[in-house]
Amino acid sequence: METASRAGEGTRFTLVLPLTTAVTQVVMLRAGDQTVGVPSNLVELVRRVSAAELEAAYASGQMDYAGESVPFYWSGALLQASAASTETQGRTLPVVIFRSAAQRVAVHVDEVLGSQEVVVKNLGAQLSRLPGLAGMSVLASGAVVLIYNPVALSTVYGEQVRGWVAARLAAPAAGGPAGSASDAVVAGVPLVLVVDDSITVRRVTQRMLQREGYRVALAADGLQALERLQAERPAVVLSDIEMPRMDGFDLVRNIRNDPSLKGLPVIMITSRIAEKHRDHARELGVDHYLGKPYAEEDLLALVARYAHAPAEAG
C-alpha cells in the first residue's frame, strides 16, 4: 500500500493486490489424516448412507443417485493415500456427490469439516498439468491444504485407482507369508525417495511419480531421509537443499560416505541455481542438478534413467 499526501488537497491511497490469488468458497473434507478442500460449486449434495448401502456401492463401484448410477470411490483412494477407511463405522456414513458439467461422482469421506472462504493460490506451469489439482491455500492454522476437483481425479485415475485398491485389499486375503508372490511384485516396482521440507512439494511429486507407476517414500529432511534409507534402498533419491535439521548437501555427504549407499543415484532439485551451488553439489557426488522451476518431463526422464538402470553395488 502506498500513500501520497498534499497539504490542502488530501491523501491518495494506492493498493497493489496480487493477481495470482483468488478468494473462493471451499468445502473441507477429511480422509484418514489427510484434509483437502473442494470448490463448493462442485458439491451437489452431502448425504448419509447406511453401512449396507455403502457396502453395496463398494462392491459395484457405483451408487444410485437421482435416478442414475454414478461412479463411486473412497476419497483416500482417489488421493492415493489409503485403500480403505480405518474409521469405526457408525449407523450412517458421509458420502458427497460432486458434479462438474454433466459428470457426477459419489465419494465416501470420513468427515465433512464444513465450508469456509480461503485464498487460493493459483498453480504455476509446473503443477497446473497435474489432473484434478485445482490450487492450494494456507489455512489460519498455518497448514497448507490442497484444493482438488474429485470429478477430474476420477476421470483420469478412476480405473487405476480401482486396480490399486483391489490389489491392496486382496493382499491380506491371500494369506501368504511375508516374501510371498504379491510382495515380490511390489518389490519389483522401483522406489523413489522424495526429500523436501514442503509437504505440498512432497505430495505433488508423490502423485506425479505414482501416476507413472513408481512407489514413493517421503522424508521432510535429511535426517528423516537417512532413516528411510535404513528401511529400504530406493532406486533414486530426489532431494531439496534447504531443509531443517539436515540439508540436502549434508544428506548427500552422508550417502556417499556410507559404503552400502555410496552408489545410490541422487537428483538434487532446488531453486539455488548459482554455479557455485552446482559445483559444490558436483564435488559431493550429486548425479544430476535440476533447477526450479523444471519441466515435468525432464524430471520423469531422469527418474526413469536411474530407476531402470542396474543397481550399483556399494
C-alpha positions as CSV (number, residue, x, y, z in Angstrom):
1,M,0.0,0.0,0.0
2,E,1.3,3.4,-1.0
3,T,0.2,6.8,0.2
4,A,0.8,10.3,-1.2
5,S,-0.4,13.4,0.6
6,R,-0.5,17.1,-0.4
7,A,-1.4,19.9,2.1
8,G,-4.8,21.3,1.4
9,E,-5.6,18.6,-1.2
10,G,-5.9,15.3,0.7
11,T,-4.3,11.9,0.6
12,R,-4.2,9.3,-2.2
13,F,-4.0,5.6,-1.3
14,T,-2.7,3.1,-3.8
15,L,-3.4,-0.6,-3.1
16,V,-1.4,-3.2,-5.1
17,L,-3.0,-6.7,-5.0
18,P,-1.6,-9.9,-6.4
19,L,-3.4,-11.2,-9.4
20,T,-2.3,-14.8,-8.8
21,T,-4.6,-15.3,-5.8
22,A,-8.4,-15.6,-5.6
23,V,-10.8,-15.9,-2.7
24,T,-13.2,-18.8,-3.1
25,Q,-15.5,-20.9,-1.0
26,V,-14.4,-24.5,-0.4
27,V,-15.7,-27.5,1.4
28,M,-13.1,-29.1,3.7
29,L,-13.1,-32.9,3.7
30,R,-11.1,-35.5,5.7
31,A,-10.0,-38.9,4.6
32,G,-7.9,-40.5,7.4
33,D,-5.3,-38.0,8.4
34,Q,-5.4,-36.1,5.2
35,T,-7.5,-32.9,4.8
36,V,-8.3,-31.4,1.4
37,G,-10.5,-28.7,0.0
38,V,-13.0,-28.9,-2.8
39,P,-14.6,-25.8,-4.5
40,S,-18.1,-25.6,-3.1
41,N,-19.6,-25.2,-6.5
42,L,-18.7,-28.8,-7.3
43,V,-20.6,-30.1,-4.2
44,E,-24.1,-31.1,-5.2
45,L,-25.1,-33.0,-2.1
46,V,-23.8,-34.4,1.1
47,R,-25.8,-37.4,2.2
48,R,-25.6,-40.0,5.0
49,V,-26.0,-43.6,3.8
50,S,-26.3,-46.9,5.7
51,A,-23.4,-49.3,6.1
52,A,-25.3,-51.8,3.9
53,E,-25.8,-49.2,1.1
54,L,-22.1,-48.2,1.4
55,E,-21.0,-51.9,1.2
56,A,-23.1,-52.4,-1.9
57,A,-21.5,-49.3,-3.5
58,Y,-18.0,-50.6,-2.8
59,A,-18.9,-53.9,-4.3
60,S,-20.3,-52.5,-7.5
61,G,-18.2,-49.3,-7.8
62,Q,-21.5,-47.4,-8.4
63,M,-24.1,-45.6,-6.3
64,D,-27.7,-44.8,-7.3
65,Y,-28.5,-41.1,-7.1
66,A,-31.2,-39.0,-8.7
67,G,-32.3,-41.9,-10.9
68,E,-28.8,-42.6,-12.3
69,S,-25.9,-44.8,-11.4
70,V,-22.8,-42.7,-10.7
71,P,-19.2,-43.9,-10.2
72,F,-18.3,-44.4,-6.5
73,Y,-14.9,-44.2,-4.8
74,W,-13.3,-44.0,-1.4
75,S,-11.8,-40.5,-1.1
76,G,-8.5,-41.8,0.3
77,A,-8.0,-44.0,-2.8
78,L,-8.6,-41.0,-5.2
79,L,-5.9,-39.2,-3.3
80,Q,-3.7,-42.4,-3.4
81,A,-3.3,-42.2,0.3
82,S,-5.2,-45.3,1.5
83,A,-7.1,-48.2,0.1
84,A,-10.0,-48.1,2.6
85,S,-11.2,-46.1,5.6
86,T,-9.9,-47.1,9.0
87,E,-12.6,-45.2,10.9
88,T,-15.1,-47.0,13.2
89,Q,-18.3,-47.3,11.2
90,G,-21.4,-45.8,12.7
91,R,-25.0,-46.3,11.6
92,T,-24.7,-43.9,8.7
93,L,-21.6,-42.6,6.9
94,P,-21.0,-39.5,4.8
95,V,-20.9,-39.6,1.0
96,V,-20.5,-36.5,-1.1
97,I,-22.0,-36.2,-4.6
98,F,-19.8,-34.0,-6.8
99,R,-20.8,-32.6,-10.1
100,S,-18.7,-30.9,-12.8
101,A,-20.5,-30.1,-16.1
102,A,-22.6,-33.2,-16.9
103,Q,-20.4,-35.6,-14.9
104,R,-21.2,-36.8,-11.4
105,V,-19.2,-38.9,-8.9
106,A,-20.0,-40.2,-5.4
107,V,-17.2,-40.2,-2.9
108,H,-17.1,-41.7,0.6
109,V,-15.3,-39.5,3.1
110,D,-14.5,-39.9,6.8
111,E,-15.8,-36.4,7.7
112,V,-17.2,-33.2,6.1
113,L,-15.5,-30.4,8.1
114,G,-17.6,-27.6,6.7
115,S,-17.4,-24.8,4.3
116,Q,-15.0,-21.8,4.6
117,E,-13.7,-19.0,2.5
118,V,-10.0,-19.3,1.6
119,V,-7.4,-17.5,-0.5
120,V,-6.4,-19.9,-3.3
121,K,-3.0,-19.7,-4.8
122,N,-3.0,-20.5,-8.5
123,L,-0.7,-23.2,-9.5
124,G,2.4,-22.5,-11.7
125,A,3.0,-24.0,-15.1
126,Q,4.8,-27.0,-13.4
127,L,1.9,-28.1,-11.2
128,S,-1.0,-27.0,-13.3
129,R,-0.5,-30.0,-15.5
130,L,-1.5,-32.4,-12.7
131,P,-5.1,-33.5,-13.4
132,G,-7.5,-32.8,-10.6
133,L,-5.3,-30.4,-8.6
134,A,-7.1,-27.0,-8.7
135,G,-4.9,-25.0,-6.4
136,M,-3.6,-24.7,-2.8
137,S,-4.2,-22.5,0.2
138,V,-2.8,-21.8,3.7
139,L,-5.3,-22.1,6.5
140,A,-5.4,-19.8,9.5
141,S,-3.6,-22.6,11.5
142,G,-0.7,-22.3,9.1
143,A,-1.4,-25.7,7.5
144,V,-1.1,-26.0,3.7
145,V,-4.2,-27.5,2.1
146,L,-4.5,-28.7,-1.5
147,I,-7.7,-27.9,-3.5
148,Y,-8.9,-30.8,-5.7
149,N,-11.6,-31.5,-8.3
150,P,-12.7,-35.0,-7.5
151,V,-14.6,-35.4,-10.8
152,A,-11.4,-34.7,-12.7
153,L,-9.5,-37.1,-10.4
154,S,-11.9,-39.9,-11.0
155,T,-11.9,-39.3,-14.8
156,V,-8.2,-39.5,-15.1
157,Y,-7.3,-42.0,-12.3
158,G,-10.5,-43.9,-11.8
159,E,-9.6,-47.2,-13.4
160,Q,-6.1,-47.1,-12.0
161,V,-7.4,-46.4,-8.5
162,R,-9.8,-49.4,-8.7
163,G,-7.0,-51.7,-9.7
164,W,-4.7,-50.3,-6.9
165,V,-7.4,-50.7,-4.3
166,A,-8.2,-54.3,-5.4
167,A,-4.6,-55.3,-5.2
168,R,-4.1,-53.7,-1.7
169,L,-7.3,-55.3,-0.3
170,A,-6.6,-58.7,-1.8
171,A,-3.1,-58.9,-0.4
172,P,-4.1,-59.7,3.2
173,A,-6.8,-62.2,2.0
174,A,-4.2,-64.2,0.1
175,G,-2.9,-65.4,3.5
176,G,0.6,-65.8,2.2
177,P,3.6,-65.3,4.4
178,A,6.0,-62.3,4.1
179,G,8.0,-62.7,1.0
180,S,5.1,-64.1,-1.0
181,A,4.4,-63.5,-4.7
182,S,2.4,-60.3,-4.1
183,D,5.3,-58.9,-2.0
184,A,7.7,-59.8,-4.9
185,V,5.6,-57.9,-7.3
186,V,5.6,-54.8,-5.1
187,A,9.4,-55.1,-4.6
188,G,9.9,-55.2,-8.3
189,V,8.4,-51.7,-8.7
190,P,11.1,-49.0,-8.4
191,L,11.1,-47.0,-5.2
192,V,11.8,-43.2,-5.3
193,L,12.7,-41.3,-2.2
194,V,11.4,-37.7,-2.2
195,V,13.1,-35.4,0.4
196,D,11.7,-31.9,0.8
197,D,10.6,-29.9,3.8
198,S,7.5,-28.6,2.0
199,I,4.5,-31.0,2.4
200,T,3.0,-29.6,-0.7
201,V,6.0,-30.4,-2.8
202,R,6.2,-33.9,-1.4
203,R,2.6,-34.7,-2.1
204,V,2.6,-33.2,-5.6
205,T,5.8,-35.0,-6.5
206,Q,4.4,-38.2,-5.0
207,R,1.3,-38.1,-7.1
208,M,3.3,-37.4,-10.2
209,L,5.5,-40.4,-9.6
210,Q,2.7,-42.7,-8.6
211,R,0.9,-41.8,-11.8
212,E,3.9,-43.1,-13.7
213,G,3.9,-46.4,-11.7
214,Y,6.6,-45.8,-9.1
215,R,6.5,-46.5,-5.4
216,V,7.3,-43.4,-3.4
217,A,8.8,-42.8,0.1
218,L,8.7,-39.4,1.7
219,A,11.1,-37.5,4.0
220,A,10.9,-34.0,5.4
221,D,14.6,-33.5,5.8
222,G,18.0,-35.2,5.6
223,L,17.8,-37.0,8.9
224,Q,14.4,-38.5,8.1
225,A,15.7,-39.5,4.7
226,L,18.6,-41.4,6.3
227,E,16.1,-43.3,8.5
228,R,14.1,-44.2,5.3
229,L,17.3,-45.4,3.7
230,Q,17.8,-47.9,6.5
231,A,14.4,-49.4,5.9
232,E,14.7,-49.9,2.1
233,R,17.1,-48.7,-0.6
234,P,15.4,-46.7,-3.3
235,A,16.3,-46.7,-6.9
236,V,16.9,-42.9,-6.8
237,V,16.7,-40.0,-4.4
238,L,15.2,-36.6,-5.2
239,S,16.3,-34.0,-2.7
240,D,15.9,-30.3,-2.0
241,I,18.9,-28.4,-0.5
242,E,17.4,-26.1,2.1
243,M,15.8,-28.2,4.9
244,P,15.8,-28.1,8.7
245,R,18.0,-30.4,10.9
246,M,20.0,-31.7,7.9
247,D,20.1,-30.1,4.5
248,G,20.5,-31.7,1.1
249,F,24.3,-31.2,0.9
250,D,24.8,-33.0,4.2
251,L,22.4,-35.8,3.2
252,V,24.5,-36.4,0.0
253,R,27.7,-36.3,2.1
254,N,26.3,-39.0,4.4
255,I,25.1,-41.1,1.5
256,R,28.5,-41.0,-0.3
257,N,30.3,-41.9,2.9
258,D,28.2,-44.9,3.6
259,P,29.7,-48.0,1.8
260,S,26.2,-49.5,1.3
261,L,24.7,-46.4,-0.2
262,K,27.6,-44.6,-2.0
263,G,26.4,-45.7,-5.4
264,L,22.8,-44.5,-4.9
265,P,21.8,-42.0,-7.6
266,V,20.8,-38.6,-6.2
267,I,19.0,-35.9,-8.2
268,M,19.1,-32.5,-6.5
269,I,16.0,-30.3,-7.1
270,T,16.4,-26.7,-5.9
271,S,15.9,-23.0,-6.6
272,R,19.6,-22.5,-5.9
273,I,20.8,-22.3,-9.5
274,A,24.1,-20.4,-9.0
275,E,27.2,-22.1,-10.4
276,K,28.8,-22.2,-7.0
277,H,26.0,-24.4,-5.7
278,R,26.1,-26.7,-8.8
279,D,29.9,-27.0,-8.4
280,H,29.5,-27.9,-4.7
281,A,26.9,-30.5,-5.5
282,R,29.1,-32.0,-8.2
283,E,32.0,-32.2,-5.7
284,L,29.8,-34.1,-3.3
285,G,28.8,-36.6,-5.9
286,V,25.3,-35.5,-6.9
287,D,24.3,-37.3,-10.1
288,H,22.1,-34.5,-11.6
289,Y,21.3,-30.9,-10.5
290,L,17.8,-29.7,-11.5
291,G,16.8,-26.1,-11.0
292,K,13.3,-24.9,-10.2
293,P,11.1,-24.5,-12.0
294,Y,11.7,-27.6,-14.1
295,A,9.8,-29.4,-16.8
296,E,7.9,-32.4,-15.5
297,E,9.0,-34.5,-18.5
298,D,12.7,-33.7,-17.7
299,L,12.4,-35.0,-14.2
300,L,10.5,-38.1,-15.2
301,A,13.1,-38.8,-17.9
302,L,15.8,-38.6,-15.3
303,V,14.0,-40.8,-12.8
304,A,13.3,-43.4,-15.5
305,R,17.0,-43.4,-16.4
306,Y,18.2,-44.1,-12.9
307,A,15.2,-46.2,-11.8
308,H,15.7,-48.7,-14.6
309,A,19.4,-48.8,-14.6
310,P,21.2,-51.8,-12.9
311,A,21.8,-51.1,-9.2
312,E,25.4,-50.2,-8.4
313,A,26.8,-52.2,-5.6
314,G,28.0,-50.3,-2.6
